[in-house]
Amino acid sequence: MSRATPTSRAPRVRRLPLAGVLRLGRPSDIWFKPALSVVVAVAPPNLTLLALDRLDLAMYAMAGSLCALYAHNRPYAARARALALVVLGMVGSLAVALAAAALTANAVVLVAVGALLAAVQKAVCDATRVGPPGNVVLTFISSAALFAPQTPDQVPAHLGLALATGGWAWLVGMAPGLLRPHGPERRATAHALNAAAAYAATGGTADGHAKARAAAAAAVHGAWQCLLSAGTRTPTRRALERLVVRAEVALAAPADTDPEPLRARARALRGTGPVPTAGRHPAGTDELLGVDAERAAPARPWWSRLGPLTPLALRTAVGCALAGYASLALGVGRPYWALVTAASLYQANLTLTWSRGVQRVVGNLAGVLLFAAVAPLAHLGPTALVLTCLALNFGTEALISRNYWLGSVCVTPMALLITEFAGRQEPGRLITERVADTVVGALVGFVAAVAVTNRRAGSGVECALTAVERARERAARLLAEPRPAPGTLEAARRGLAAALVDLRAAADAASGEWWQRTLPHERVVLAEQRGHRTLAATVRRQGLPLDRHTDTTEGVRP
């Protein structure tokens, strides 16, 4: 038996961290895009309702408008599909919630419906990898709609308003493509080059090189995913593909790579200037054939990923239901706040769920203080109320990439003010109920996460290990052939790189579970080492040159 095989099968209890949970990170490179998009998407519908004196319909308008928060990192061809699906998912969730609200006023039934909706939204958003803000916005809107007074004859008009504003949000999300049609691909490629440069700067020997290598591998994988979903392969995209290959070369041979040319190319990708060349080399044709082979391979349907997500969906359903019922037991008038708090906690593992819970509580408590400060201004009139909400929308998206709790500071007063679109309410009562629901939702939601263990986490690592070994064996077989078929070695190399990224993600997710059997850490490390050695061998076999003195001035016009 290999020494890498775990010798103990006893479950282990992991300590839950506090250090660093509230630490602020760097803002996202495109933080202003979702911030501006949501303001542009929300402002016209709300101002129109203000002019018509129908702010009571603002919640239904915001249901569609908030779809503008999604898919900002996707190429525009993929973004069009993703945004359309988000809008349909939002309207579908809203339809279920409004139908339930119209059919019954029983809070126990409505909480159950909300919990089931939250579980479905969590599973589908994770399976489709729609990206931030994930299921939270969908759950916020559908849960609030459950407790909005409703009659069956009102439902079609409210859904029509949500669909119309969702169409407007789609246009807002697609509009930047008129100015920078390749903007998302350029950003993803630049991120891969910078991450590879950071890893190359360690020479593969520094103490933090494993973390830098994982970050670079994930960035390169993300760049390939972005380019492969971009649609027609224009000359600009072909040039970007060659640059991503450069990043892969640095990942395979960091000690022999000068990071400065990589950084120079990343800087050149800003704006709308020419795409820098990657230099000429004999394997260029094989790279493009490899891309063609990967495009021709059948895509894995998103619903095939639902099975491993069952524990997270179950956690969400149980946690949201218990949080809502606990809020009802305390006599809080808006149990959906506790339900949404619980739904927002659940991440890939229990450790991340704990961190999100701490961030949510801290952010919400600070947010109610901000609400107390801005409420007098918002109460000056309906126009002030709408403008205050728009400012808080912008602040949320501008700050949330620094840390979730910082964005929650703006989300909380915005959610409280939205309840006043239908009529002014007592600030003291709103603050009390929000604090109570935040604490109840976070505590009960986390207890549910502890109770519903993810026993599939370990098996996920085993499956990822098997996938890496198969991908490595395929690449090794092709390396042994004198003349592999054109494009096959390149496709095998990227397949192995993707399998290694998935292995690291599976290992990180499983290692954050609080109570589980010992994971095969030695096997994971060994598989990563062997996989990266095979990747390096494919680089040498294909003759891909290293970045030492390559000219980066010549470029391809976008």
C-alpha positions as CSV (number, residue, x, y, z in Angstrom):
1,M,0.0,0.0,0.0
2,S,1.3,3.5,-0.9
3,R,2.3,5.7,1.9
4,A,0.0,8.4,0.3
5,T,-3.0,6.3,1.3
6,P,-4.6,7.6,4.5
7,T,-3.8,5.4,7.5
8,S,-6.6,6.7,9.7
9,R,-10.3,6.8,8.8
10,A,-11.3,8.7,11.9
11,P,-13.3,11.9,11.3
12,R,-11.4,15.1,12.1
13,V,-12.8,18.3,13.6
14,R,-11.4,21.5,11.9
15,R,-11.0,24.8,13.6
16,L,-13.1,27.6,12.2
17,P,-11.1,30.7,11.5
18,L,-11.6,34.3,12.7
19,A,-8.3,35.9,11.6
20,G,-8.5,37.5,8.2
21,V,-12.3,37.0,7.8
22,L,-12.9,40.8,7.7
23,R,-9.6,41.8,6.0
24,L,-10.1,44.0,3.0
25,G,-8.7,42.9,-0.3
26,R,-8.0,44.7,-3.5
27,P,-11.0,45.9,-5.5
28,S,-12.0,44.0,-8.6
29,D,-10.4,45.2,-11.8
30,I,-13.9,45.9,-13.2
31,W,-15.6,47.0,-10.0
32,F,-17.1,50.0,-11.7
33,K,-18.8,48.0,-14.4
34,P,-21.4,46.2,-12.3
35,A,-21.7,49.3,-10.1
36,L,-22.6,51.5,-13.1
37,S,-24.6,48.9,-14.8
38,V,-27.0,48.4,-11.9
39,V,-27.5,52.1,-11.6
40,V,-28.3,52.4,-15.3
41,A,-30.6,49.4,-15.2
42,V,-32.5,50.5,-12.0
43,A,-32.8,54.2,-12.5
44,P,-35.1,54.5,-15.6
45,P,-37.7,52.1,-14.3
46,N,-37.8,53.5,-10.8
47,L,-37.8,57.1,-12.0
48,T,-40.7,56.2,-14.4
49,L,-42.6,54.7,-11.5
50,L,-41.9,57.8,-9.4
51,A,-43.3,60.0,-12.2
52,L,-46.4,57.8,-12.3
53,D,-46.7,57.8,-8.5
54,R,-46.5,54.0,-8.5
55,L,-43.4,53.3,-6.4
56,D,-45.4,50.4,-4.9
57,L,-44.5,48.5,-8.0
58,A,-40.7,49.1,-7.6
59,M,-40.0,45.7,-6.2
60,Y,-41.2,44.0,-9.4
61,A,-39.3,46.4,-11.5
62,M,-36.1,45.8,-9.5
63,A,-36.5,42.1,-10.0
64,G,-35.6,42.5,-13.7
65,S,-33.3,45.4,-13.3
66,L,-31.0,43.6,-10.8
67,C,-30.2,41.0,-13.5
68,A,-27.7,43.6,-14.8
69,L,-25.4,42.5,-12.0
70,Y,-24.6,39.2,-13.7
71,A,-22.1,37.9,-16.3
72,H,-19.7,40.9,-16.5
73,N,-16.7,38.6,-16.9
74,R,-18.2,36.7,-19.9
75,P,-17.6,37.4,-23.6
76,Y,-20.5,39.1,-25.2
77,A,-21.8,36.0,-27.1
78,A,-21.8,34.0,-23.8
79,R,-23.0,37.0,-21.9
80,A,-26.1,37.3,-24.1
81,R,-27.1,33.7,-23.3
82,A,-26.3,34.0,-19.6
83,L,-28.2,37.2,-19.1
84,A,-31.2,35.8,-20.9
85,L,-31.2,32.7,-18.7
86,V,-30.8,34.9,-15.6
87,V,-33.8,37.0,-16.6
88,L,-35.9,33.9,-17.2
89,G,-34.8,32.4,-13.9
90,M,-35.6,35.6,-12.1
91,V,-39.1,35.9,-13.7
92,G,-39.7,32.1,-13.1
93,S,-38.8,32.4,-9.5
94,L,-40.9,35.5,-9.1
95,A,-43.9,33.7,-10.7
96,V,-43.7,30.9,-8.2
97,A,-43.5,33.3,-5.3
98,L,-46.3,35.5,-6.5
99,A,-48.5,32.6,-7.2
100,A,-47.9,31.2,-3.7
101,A,-48.6,34.7,-2.2
102,A,-51.8,34.9,-4.1
103,L,-53.0,31.5,-3.1
104,T,-52.3,31.5,0.6
105,A,-51.4,33.9,3.5
106,N,-50.2,31.1,5.7
107,A,-46.7,32.1,6.8
108,V,-45.6,28.5,7.5
109,V,-46.4,27.5,3.9
110,L,-44.8,30.6,2.5
111,V,-41.5,30.0,4.4
112,A,-41.5,26.4,3.1
113,V,-41.9,27.6,-0.5
114,G,-39.2,30.2,0.0
115,A,-36.8,27.6,1.4
116,L,-37.4,25.2,-1.5
117,L,-37.0,28.1,-4.0
118,A,-33.7,29.1,-2.3
119,A,-32.4,25.5,-2.6
120,V,-33.3,25.2,-6.3
121,Q,-31.7,28.7,-7.0
122,K,-28.5,27.7,-5.2
123,A,-28.2,24.4,-7.0
124,V,-28.9,25.8,-10.5
125,C,-26.6,28.9,-10.0
126,D,-23.7,26.7,-8.8
127,A,-24.3,24.1,-11.5
128,T,-24.4,26.6,-14.3
129,R,-21.5,28.6,-12.8
130,V,-23.3,31.8,-13.5
131,G,-20.9,33.7,-11.2
132,P,-21.5,36.5,-8.7
133,P,-23.9,37.5,-7.2
134,G,-25.1,33.9,-7.6
135,N,-28.3,32.9,-6.0
136,V,-28.5,35.6,-3.4
137,V,-30.3,38.3,-5.5
138,L,-32.8,35.7,-6.9
139,T,-33.5,34.5,-3.4
140,F,-33.9,38.1,-2.1
141,I,-36.5,39.0,-4.7
142,S,-38.5,35.8,-4.6
143,S,-38.5,35.6,-0.8
144,A,-39.7,39.3,-0.5
145,A,-42.4,38.6,-3.1
146,L,-43.7,35.7,-1.0
147,F,-44.8,38.1,1.7
148,A,-46.1,40.9,-0.6
149,P,-49.9,41.2,-0.6
150,Q,-51.1,39.7,-3.9
151,T,-54.2,38.7,-5.7
152,P,-54.3,36.3,-8.7
153,D,-55.3,39.0,-11.2
154,Q,-52.3,41.2,-10.3
155,V,-49.7,38.4,-11.0
156,P,-49.5,38.7,-14.8
157,A,-49.0,42.5,-14.7
158,H,-46.3,42.2,-12.1
159,L,-44.5,39.5,-14.0
160,G,-44.8,41.6,-17.2
161,L,-43.1,44.5,-15.4
162,A,-40.3,42.2,-14.2
163,L,-39.8,40.8,-17.7
164,A,-39.7,44.3,-19.3
165,T,-37.1,45.6,-16.9
166,G,-35.2,42.3,-17.3
167,G,-35.1,43.1,-21.1
168,W,-33.7,46.5,-20.3
169,A,-31.1,45.0,-18.0
170,W,-30.1,42.7,-20.8
171,L,-29.5,45.7,-23.1
172,V,-27.5,47.4,-20.4
173,G,-25.3,44.4,-19.9
174,M,-24.6,44.0,-23.7
175,A,-24.1,47.7,-24.4
176,P,-20.3,47.9,-23.6
177,G,-19.7,45.4,-26.4
178,L,-20.3,48.2,-28.9
179,L,-17.1,49.9,-27.7
180,R,-14.9,47.0,-26.7
181,P,-16.2,43.8,-28.4
182,H,-13.2,41.8,-27.1
183,G,-13.0,43.5,-23.7
184,P,-13.8,40.4,-21.5
185,E,-11.4,38.2,-23.4
186,R,-8.6,40.8,-23.1
187,R,-9.2,41.1,-19.4
188,A,-9.1,37.3,-18.9
189,T,-5.9,37.0,-20.9
190,A,-4.3,39.9,-19.1
191,H,-5.2,38.3,-15.7
192,A,-3.7,35.0,-16.8
193,L,-0.4,36.7,-17.9
194,N,-0.1,38.6,-14.7
195,A,-0.8,35.5,-12.6
196,A,1.7,33.5,-14.6
197,A,4.3,36.3,-14.2
198,A,3.7,36.3,-10.4
199,Y,4.4,32.6,-10.3
200,A,7.4,32.9,-12.6
201,A,8.8,35.5,-10.3
202,T,9.0,32.9,-7.5
203,G,11.1,30.6,-9.8
204,G,9.0,27.8,-8.5
205,T,11.0,27.6,-5.3
206,A,9.7,30.3,-3.0
207,D,7.7,29.4,0.1
208,G,4.5,30.6,-1.4
209,H,5.0,29.1,-4.9
210,A,2.3,26.4,-4.4
211,K,-0.3,29.1,-3.8
212,A,1.0,31.2,-6.7
213,R,1.0,28.2,-9.0
214,A,-2.6,27.3,-8.1
215,A,-3.7,30.9,-8.7
216,A,-1.9,31.0,-12.1
217,A,-3.4,27.7,-13.1
218,A,-6.9,28.9,-12.2
219,A,-6.3,32.2,-14.1
220,V,-5.1,30.3,-17.2
221,H,-8.0,27.9,-17.1
222,G,-10.4,30.8,-16.7
223,A,-8.9,32.6,-19.7
224,W,-9.3,29.4,-21.9
225,Q,-12.9,29.1,-20.7
226,C,-13.5,32.7,-21.6
227,L,-12.0,32.3,-25.1
228,L,-13.7,29.0,-25.8
229,S,-17.1,30.6,-25.1
230,A,-16.4,33.8,-27.1
231,G,-18.0,32.7,-30.4
232,T,-16.3,33.2,-33.8
233,R,-12.5,33.1,-33.7
234,T,-11.5,36.5,-35.0
235,P,-7.8,37.4,-35.5
236,T,-7.9,39.2,-32.2
237,R,-9.1,36.1,-30.3
238,R,-6.5,34.0,-32.1
239,A,-3.8,36.4,-30.9
240,L,-5.2,36.2,-27.4
241,E,-5.1,32.4,-27.5
242,R,-1.4,32.5,-28.3
243,L,-0.8,34.8,-25.3
244,V,-2.6,32.4,-23.0
245,V,-0.3,29.6,-24.3
246,R,2.6,31.9,-23.2
247,A,1.1,32.0,-19.8
248,E,0.9,28.2,-19.8
249,V,4.5,28.0,-20.8
250,A,5.5,30.1,-17.8
251,L,3.4,27.9,-15.6
252,A,5.2,24.8,-16.8
253,A,8.7,26.3,-16.6
254,P,8.8,29.2,-14.1
255,A,12.5,29.0,-13.4
256,D,13.3,29.6,-17.1
257,T,10.7,32.4,-17.7
258,D,11.3,36.1,-17.4
259,P,8.1,37.6,-15.9
260,E,8.6,41.1,-17.3
261,P,7.5,40.3,-20.9
262,L,4.4,38.7,-19.5
263,R,3.6,41.8,-17.5
264,A,4.3,44.0,-20.5
265,R,1.9,42.1,-22.7
266,A,-0.8,42.2,-19.9
267,R,-0.4,46.0,-19.7
268,A,-0.7,46.3,-23.5
269,L,-4.1,44.5,-23.4
270,R,-5.7,47.4,-21.5
271,G,-7.9,49.7,-23.5
272,T,-8.5,49.1,-27.2
273,G,-5.0,49.1,-28.5
274,P,-3.4,46.3,-30.6
275,V,-3.1,42.9,-29.1
276,P,0.6,42.2,-28.6
277,T,2.1,39.2,-30.4
278,A,3.2,36.1,-28.6
279,G,6.2,35.6,-31.0
280,R,6.4,33.1,-33.8
281,H,7.2,29.5,-33.1
282,P,6.7,26.2,-34.9
283,A,4.0,25.0,-32.6
284,G,1.7,27.8,-33.4
285,T,-0.4,25.9,-35.9
286,D,-0.6,23.0,-33.4
287,E,-1.9,25.3,-30.7
288,L,-4.8,26.5,-32.9
289,L,-5.5,22.9,-34.0
290,G,-5.7,22.1,-30.3
291,V,-8.2,24.9,-29.7
292,D,-10.3,23.5,-32.7
293,A,-10.2,20.0,-31.1
294,E,-11.4,21.4,-27.8
295,R,-14.2,23.4,-29.4
296,A,-15.3,20.3,-31.3
297,A,-15.5,18.2,-28.1
298,P,-19.0,17.8,-26.8
299,A,-19.7,20.2,-23.8
300,R,-20.7,18.7,-20.5
301,P,-24.3,19.7,-19.8
302,W,-24.7,21.8,-16.7
303,W,-27.3,19.5,-15.2
304,S,-24.7,16.8,-14.9
305,R,-23.1,18.8,-12.1
306,L,-26.3,18.8,-10.0
307,G,-25.6,15.5,-8.3
308,P,-22.5,16.6,-6.3
309,L,-24.4,19.8,-5.3
310,T,-27.1,17.9,-3.5
311,P,-25.6,18.4,0.0
312,L,-25.4,22.2,-0.6
313,A,-29.0,22.3,-1.8
314,L,-30.1,20.3,1.2
315,R,-28.2,22.6,3.5
316,T,-29.9,25.6,1.9
317,A,-33.4,24.2,2.1
318,V,-33.1,23.1,5.7
319,G,-31.2,26.2,6.9
320,C,-33.6,28.6,5.2
321,A,-36.7,26.8,6.5
322,L,-35.5,26.7,10.1
323,A,-34.3,30.3,9.9
324,G,-37.7,31.5,8.6
325,Y,-39.6,29.5,11.2
326,A,-37.4,30.7,14.0
327,S,-38.1,34.3,12.9
328,L,-41.8,33.6,12.9
329,A,-41.5,32.1,16.4
330,L,-39.9,35.4,17.6
331,G,-42.8,37.4,16.1
332,V,-40.8,39.2,13.5
333,G,-43.0,40.6,10.8
334,R,-40.6,39.8,7.9
335,P,-39.3,36.3,8.2
336,Y,-37.9,36.4,4.6
337,W,-35.0,38.5,5.9
338,A,-33.9,35.6,8.1
339,L,-34.4,33.2,5.2
340,V,-32.3,35.4,2.8
341,T,-29.6,35.7,5.5
342,A,-29.4,31.9,5.8
343,A,-29.4,31.5,2.0
344,S,-26.5,33.9,1.6
345,L,-24.2,31.9,3.9
346,Y,-23.8,28.7,2.0
347,Q,-20.5,28.4,0.2
348,A,-18.4,25.5,-1.1
349,N,-17.6,24.2,2.3
350,L,-18.3,24.8,6.0
351,T,-15.2,26.9,6.6
352,L,-16.2,29.3,3.9
353,T,-19.8,29.3,5.2
354,W,-18.6,30.2,8.6
355,S,-16.5,33.1,7.2
356,R,-19.5,34.3,5.2
357,G,-21.7,34.2,8.3
358,V,-19.3,36.4,10.2
359,Q,-19.1,38.8,7.3
360,R,-22.9,38.9,6.9
361,V,-23.5,39.7,10.6
362,V,-20.8,42.4,10.8
363,G,-21.9,44.0,7.6
364,N,-25.6,44.0,8.5
365,L,-25.1,45.4,11.9
366,A,-23.0,48.2,10.4
367,G,-25.6,48.6,7.7
368,V,-28.4,49.3,10.2
369,L,-26.3,52.1,11.6
370,L,-25.9,53.5,8.1
371,F,-29.7,53.2,7.6
372,A,-30.3,55.2,10.8
373,A,-28.1,57.9,9.4
374,V,-29.6,58.1,5.8
375,A,-33.2,57.5,6.7
376,P,-33.9,61.2,7.5
377,L,-32.5,62.1,4.1
378,A,-34.5,59.4,2.3
379,H,-37.7,60.5,4.1
380,L,-37.5,64.0,2.6
381,G,-39.7,62.7,-0.3
382,P,-40.1,59.9,-2.9
383,T,-37.4,61.4,-5.1
384,A,-34.9,61.4,-2.3
385,L,-35.9,57.8,-1.5
386,V,-35.2,56.6,-5.0
387,L,-31.9,58.6,-5.3
388,T,-30.7,57.2,-2.0
389,C,-31.4,53.6,-3.1
390,L,-29.5,54.3,-6.4
391,A,-26.5,55.5,-4.4
392,L,-26.6,52.5,-2.2
393,N,-26.8,50.2,-5.2
394,F,-23.7,51.8,-6.6
395,G,-21.9,51.6,-3.2
396,T,-22.8,47.9,-2.8
397,E,-21.2,46.8,-6.1
398,A,-18.2,49.2,-5.7
399,L,-17.3,47.8,-2.3
400,I,-18.4,44.1,-2.3
401,S,-15.3,42.9,-4.2
402,R,-13.1,44.3,-1.3
403,N,-14.9,42.0,1.2
404,Y,-18.5,40.7,1.4
405,W,-19.1,42.5,4.7
406,L,-18.2,45.9,3.3
407,G,-20.8,45.5,0.5
408,S,-23.3,44.3,3.1
409,V,-23.0,47.7,4.8
410,C,-24.8,49.2,1.7
411,V,-27.0,46.3,1.0
412,T,-28.7,46.4,4.4
413,P,-30.0,50.1,4.3
414,M,-31.0,49.6,0.6
415,A,-33.1,46.5,1.5
416,L,-34.7,48.5,4.4
417,L,-35.5,51.4,2.2
418,I,-37.0,49.2,-0.5
419,T,-39.7,48.2,2.0
420,E,-40.7,51.9,2.1
421,F,-41.5,52.1,-1.6
422,A,-45.0,51.0,-0.7
423,G,-45.3,53.4,2.3
424,R,-43.2,55.0,5.0
425,Q,-42.4,52.8,8.0
426,E,-41.1,53.3,11.5
427,P,-37.2,53.2,11.3
428,G,-36.8,51.9,14.8
429,R,-39.0,48.9,14.1
430,L,-37.2,48.2,10.8
431,I,-33.8,48.3,12.5
432,T,-35.0,46.0,15.3
433,E,-36.5,43.4,13.0
434,R,-33.4,43.5,10.7
435,V,-31.0,42.9,13.5
436,A,-33.1,40.1,14.9
437,D,-33.5,38.4,11.6
438,T,-29.8,38.8,10.8
439,V,-28.7,37.1,14.0
440,V,-31.4,34.4,13.8
441,G,-30.7,33.7,10.2
442,A,-26.9,33.5,10.6
443,L,-27.1,31.3,13.7
444,V,-29.8,28.9,12.6
445,G,-28.3,28.7,9.1
446,F,-24.9,27.8,10.3
447,V,-26.3,25.2,12.7
448,A,-28.1,23.6,9.7
449,A,-24.8,23.6,7.7
450,V,-23.1,21.8,10.6
451,A,-25.9,19.3,10.8
452,V,-26.1,18.6,7.1
453,T,-22.6,17.3,6.4
454,N,-21.2,17.1,2.9
455,R,-20.1,13.4,2.7
456,R,-19.5,13.7,-1.0
457,A,-16.6,16.1,-0.5
458,G,-14.1,13.2,-0.1
459,S,-15.5,11.3,-3.1
460,G,-15.2,14.5,-5.1
461,V,-11.5,14.5,-4.5
462,E,-11.2,10.8,-5.5
463,C,-13.0,11.5,-8.7
464,A,-10.7,14.5,-9.4
465,L,-7.7,12.4,-8.7
466,T,-8.9,9.8,-11.2
467,A,-9.5,12.5,-13.8
468,V,-6.0,13.9,-13.4
469,E,-4.4,10.5,-13.7
470,R,-6.4,9.7,-16.9
471,A,-5.5,13.1,-18.4
472,R,-1.8,12.6,-17.5
473,E,-1.8,9.1,-19.0
474,R,-3.3,10.4,-22.2
475,A,-0.7,13.2,-22.5
476,A,2.1,10.7,-21.7
477,R,0.9,8.3,-24.4
478,L,1.0,11.1,-27.0
479,L,4.4,12.1,-25.8
480,A,5.6,8.6,-26.5
481,E,4.4,8.7,-30.1
482,P,6.9,9.8,-32.7
483,R,4.3,12.0,-34.5
484,P,1.0,12.5,-32.7
485,A,-1.9,13.7,-34.8
486,P,-2.0,17.5,-35.3
487,G,-3.7,19.2,-32.4
488,T,-4.0,16.1,-30.1
489,L,-1.0,16.9,-27.9
490,E,-2.1,20.5,-27.4
491,A,-5.7,19.4,-26.6
492,A,-4.3,16.8,-24.1
493,R,-2.1,19.4,-22.5
494,R,-5.0,21.8,-21.8
495,G,-7.2,18.9,-20.7
496,L,-4.5,18.0,-18.1
497,A,-4.2,21.6,-17.0
498,A,-8.0,21.8,-16.6
499,A,-8.1,18.5,-14.6
500,L,-5.4,19.9,-12.3
501,V,-7.4,23.1,-11.7
502,D,-10.4,20.9,-10.8
503,L,-8.4,18.8,-8.5
504,R,-7.1,21.8,-6.6
505,A,-10.7,23.2,-6.3
506,A,-12.0,19.9,-5.1
507,A,-9.3,19.5,-2.5
508,D,-9.8,23.1,-1.3
509,A,-13.5,22.6,-1.0
510,A,-13.2,19.3,0.9
511,S,-10.4,20.5,3.2
512,G,-12.8,23.2,4.5
513,E,-15.4,20.8,5.7
514,W,-15.6,20.7,9.5
515,W,-16.3,17.1,10.2
516,Q,-15.2,14.4,7.8
517,R,-12.7,11.6,7.2
518,T,-9.1,12.3,6.6
519,L,-8.4,13.4,3.0
520,P,-5.6,11.9,0.9
521,H,-3.4,15.1,0.9
522,E,-0.3,13.2,0.0
523,R,-2.0,11.7,-3.1
524,V,-3.2,15.1,-4.1
525,V,0.3,16.7,-3.8
526,L,1.8,13.7,-5.7
527,A,-0.8,13.9,-8.5
528,E,-0.2,17.7,-8.8
529,Q,3.6,17.2,-9.0
530,R,3.4,14.4,-11.6
531,G,0.8,16.4,-13.6
532,H,2.9,19.5,-13.7
533,R,6.0,17.5,-14.8
534,T,4.0,16.1,-17.6
535,L,2.8,19.5,-18.6
536,A,6.4,20.7,-18.7
537,A,7.3,17.7,-20.9
538,T,4.6,18.7,-23.4
539,V,5.9,22.2,-23.5
540,R,9.4,20.9,-24.3
541,R,8.0,18.5,-26.9
542,Q,6.0,21.2,-28.7
543,G,9.0,23.5,-28.7
544,L,7.1,26.4,-27.2
545,P,9.7,29.2,-26.6
546,L,10.1,30.8,-23.2
547,D,9.7,34.5,-22.6
548,R,13.2,35.8,-22.4
549,H,13.8,38.4,-25.2
550,T,10.7,38.2,-27.2
551,D,9.5,41.3,-29.0
552,T,6.0,42.4,-27.8
553,T,5.6,45.6,-29.9
554,E,4.0,44.1,-33.0
555,G,0.3,43.5,-32.5
556,V,-3.1,42.6,-33.9
557,R,-5.6,45.4,-34.2
558,P,-8.9,44.6,-32.5
